[in-house]
Amino acid sequence: MALPKINAHPKYEMVIPSSKEKVRFRPFLVKEEKVLMIAMESNDTNQMLHSIVDTLDACIEDGVKKNKLTTFDVEYMFTKLRAKSVGETSKLGVNCEHCDEQNEVVINVEEIGITIPETDFMLDLGDNIIVEMQWPTYSTVVEMDLGGSETDQAFAIMRASLAAVHTGEERIDLKGETEAEIQDFLESMNRSQFEKLQNFISGMPALSHDVVFNCSKCEKENKQVLQGMQSFF
């Protein structure tokens, strides 16, 4: 007699932030949690990132288009998945902004939100040149070599955020250009042009949650904004 299957059907819904597409999902099971734990124990960033996306793919009904998910899509979706799989609260160590003492703060993971601002993806650089921007996909970021300096990492993210260049006569799709050519294009910009790209990157959506607590040591009130998936787990 065959053993019964349990937890086989999706039970919850969530919305992919960038596309507004509604998807159904189930909590991750022991087999997926095992993969996540092995990835965490490896201390290999790429392995951890791949395991997160693979877990989303396994738990979402009909899967997901991995190459279409942005970094903030994956962060938001994994946070929602984890809340239904492990628990809706998480204990965090948050340093006091006054005395630097670490305090234990309990947050409701379900309350962690993300805001998608109105964004201009067409940046006019002057001289009849318009840069078409895009949010970097999670798969692109995973494939990057982020082992260099902070400046190297910033340029890598910026290169991934460039979709095309419009010259008035043509649209140049940067998928057909080499990394070196795109880097040369970035380095040919003046300060004001480059700042337009920097402002686009800094405005990228991210998980955020306001926390308020009184420090256990100095007793002063703290009001802080936690951002990014790494802040919550």
C-alpha positions in Angstrom: 0.0 0.0 0.0 1.4 3.4 -1.0 2.0 6.0 1.7 -0.3 9.0 1.5 1.0 12.3 0.2 0.6 15.3 2.5 1.0 19.0 1.9 0.6 18.5 -1.8 -1.5 21.5 -2.7 -0.8 25.3 -2.6 -2.6 27.0 0.2 -1.6 30.7 0.1 -1.3 33.5 -2.4 1.1 36.3 -2.9 1.8 39.0 -5.6 5.1 39.3 -7.4 6.1 42.9 -6.8 7.5 43.8 -10.2 4.9 42.2 -12.4 1.9 42.4 -10.0 1.2 38.7 -11.0 -0.7 36.7 -8.3 0.8 33.3 -7.6 -0.2 30.4 -5.3 2.3 28.7 -3.1 2.7 26.1 -0.4 5.1 26.2 2.6 8.4 24.6 1.9 8.8 21.0 3.1 11.7 19.2 4.9 13.3 18.3 1.6 13.5 22.0 0.6 14.5 23.2 4.0 17.4 20.6 3.9 18.7 22.1 0.7 18.5 25.6 2.2 20.4 24.5 5.4 23.1 22.8 3.3 23.5 26.0 1.3 23.8 28.1 4.4 26.3 25.8 5.9 28.5 26.0 2.8 29.0 29.7 3.3 28.9 29.9 -0.5 26.9 33.0 -1.5 26.1 31.7 -5.0 24.9 28.4 -3.6 22.7 30.1 -1.1 21.2 32.4 -3.7 20.5 29.6 -6.1 18.9 27.5 -3.3 16.5 30.4 -2.5 15.3 30.7 -6.1 15.1 26.9 -6.5 12.9 26.7 -3.3 10.6 29.4 -4.7 10.3 27.5 -7.9 9.5 24.3 -6.1 6.9 25.8 -3.8 5.0 28.0 -6.3 2.2 26.5 -8.3 3.3 26.1 -11.9 6.8 27.4 -11.0 8.2 30.9 -11.7 10.1 32.5 -14.6 13.4 32.6 -12.7 15.1 34.9 -15.3 12.3 37.4 -15.0 12.5 37.9 -11.2 14.2 41.0 -9.9 16.3 41.0 -6.8 13.5 42.6 -4.7 11.0 40.1 -6.1 13.0 37.2 -4.7 13.6 38.9 -1.4 9.9 39.7 -0.9 8.7 36.3 -2.1 11.1 34.3 0.0 10.2 36.4 3.1 6.5 35.5 2.5 7.3 31.9 1.9 9.5 31.6 5.0 6.7 33.2 7.1 4.3 30.5 6.1 6.9 27.7 6.4 8.8 28.5 9.6 6.8 31.1 11.5 5.4 34.6 11.2 7.8 36.1 13.8 11.5 36.5 13.8 13.9 37.5 16.5 16.6 40.0 15.4 19.6 41.5 17.0 19.5 45.2 16.4 22.2 47.6 17.7 21.2 50.7 19.6 21.8 53.8 17.6 22.9 55.6 20.8 25.2 53.2 22.6 25.6 50.3 20.1 24.2 47.7 22.5 22.6 44.8 20.7 18.9 44.4 21.5 16.7 41.5 20.7 13.7 42.7 18.7 10.8 40.5 17.6 9.1 41.4 14.4 6.1 40.1 12.5 7.5 38.9 9.2 4.1 39.3 7.5 4.3 43.1 8.2 7.5 43.5 6.2 6.6 45.4 3.1 8.0 46.7 -0.2 7.1 49.9 -2.1 7.5 50.1 -5.8 8.0 53.8 -6.6 7.0 55.6 -9.8 10.2 55.3 -11.8 11.4 56.9 -15.0 13.3 54.1 -16.9 14.3 56.5 -19.7 17.2 58.8 -18.6 18.0 61.7 -20.9 21.8 62.3 -20.8 21.7 65.1 -23.4 23.4 65.2 -26.8 20.4 63.2 -28.1 21.3 60.2 -26.0 18.8 58.5 -23.8 19.6 55.5 -21.6 17.0 52.9 -21.1 17.2 51.4 -17.6 15.9 48.1 -16.0 15.8 46.5 -12.6 18.6 43.9 -12.4 17.2 40.3 -12.3 18.2 38.0 -9.5 19.8 35.6 -11.9 22.0 38.3 -13.3 23.2 39.3 -9.9 23.9 35.7 -8.9 26.1 35.4 -12.0 28.1 38.5 -11.2 31.6 38.4 -9.7 31.0 40.5 -6.6 34.3 39.7 -5.0 36.0 43.0 -5.8 35.9 46.4 -4.2 32.7 48.3 -3.4 33.3 50.4 -6.4 33.7 47.3 -8.6 30.4 45.9 -7.2 28.6 49.2 -7.8 29.7 49.3 -11.4 28.6 45.7 -11.9 25.1 46.5 -10.6 25.0 49.5 -12.8 26.0 47.6 -15.9 23.2 45.1 -15.2 20.8 47.9 -14.9 21.4 49.2 -18.5 19.0 47.8 -21.0 19.7 50.0 -24.1 21.0 53.2 -25.4 18.8 55.4 -27.7 20.7 57.8 -30.0 17.7 59.3 -31.9 18.4 57.1 -34.9 18.5 53.7 -33.3 18.0 51.7 -30.2 21.2 49.8 -29.2 20.3 46.7 -27.2 23.2 46.3 -24.7 22.7 42.5 -24.6 24.8 42.5 -27.8 27.6 44.5 -26.2 30.5 43.3 -24.1 31.0 44.1 -20.5 34.1 46.1 -21.4 32.2 48.2 -23.9 29.5 48.9 -21.4 32.1 49.9 -18.8 33.8 52.2 -21.3 30.4 53.8 -22.0 29.8 54.4 -18.3 33.3 55.8 -17.7 32.8 58.3 -20.6 29.9 60.1 -18.7 30.3 63.3 -16.9 29.4 63.7 -13.2 25.8 64.9 -13.8 25.1 62.2 -16.3 26.5 59.5 -14.0 24.5 60.8 -11.0 21.3 60.1 -12.9 22.2 56.5 -13.1 23.3 56.4 -9.5 19.9 57.9 -8.4 18.1 55.2 -10.4 20.1 52.5 -8.6 19.6 54.0 -5.1 15.9 54.2 -5.7 15.6 50.4 -6.3 12.8 48.9 -4.3 13.8 46.9 -1.2 12.2 45.2 1.8 11.8 47.6 4.7 10.3 47.6 8.1 10.2 50.2 10.9 11.2 49.0 14.3 10.8 50.9 17.6 12.3 49.8 20.9 13.9 51.1 24.1 17.5 50.0 24.5 18.0 47.5 27.3 21.3 49.2 28.3 20.9 53.0 27.9 17.0 52.9 27.9 16.8 55.4 25.0 14.2 55.0 22.3 15.3 53.8 18.9 13.4 54.2 15.7 15.1 52.4 12.9 14.3 51.2 9.4 15.6 47.7 8.5 16.1 47.1 4.8 17.0 44.1 2.7 16.4 40.4 3.3 19.6 40.0 5.2 18.3 42.3 7.9 15.4 40.0 8.8 17.0 36.5 9.1 
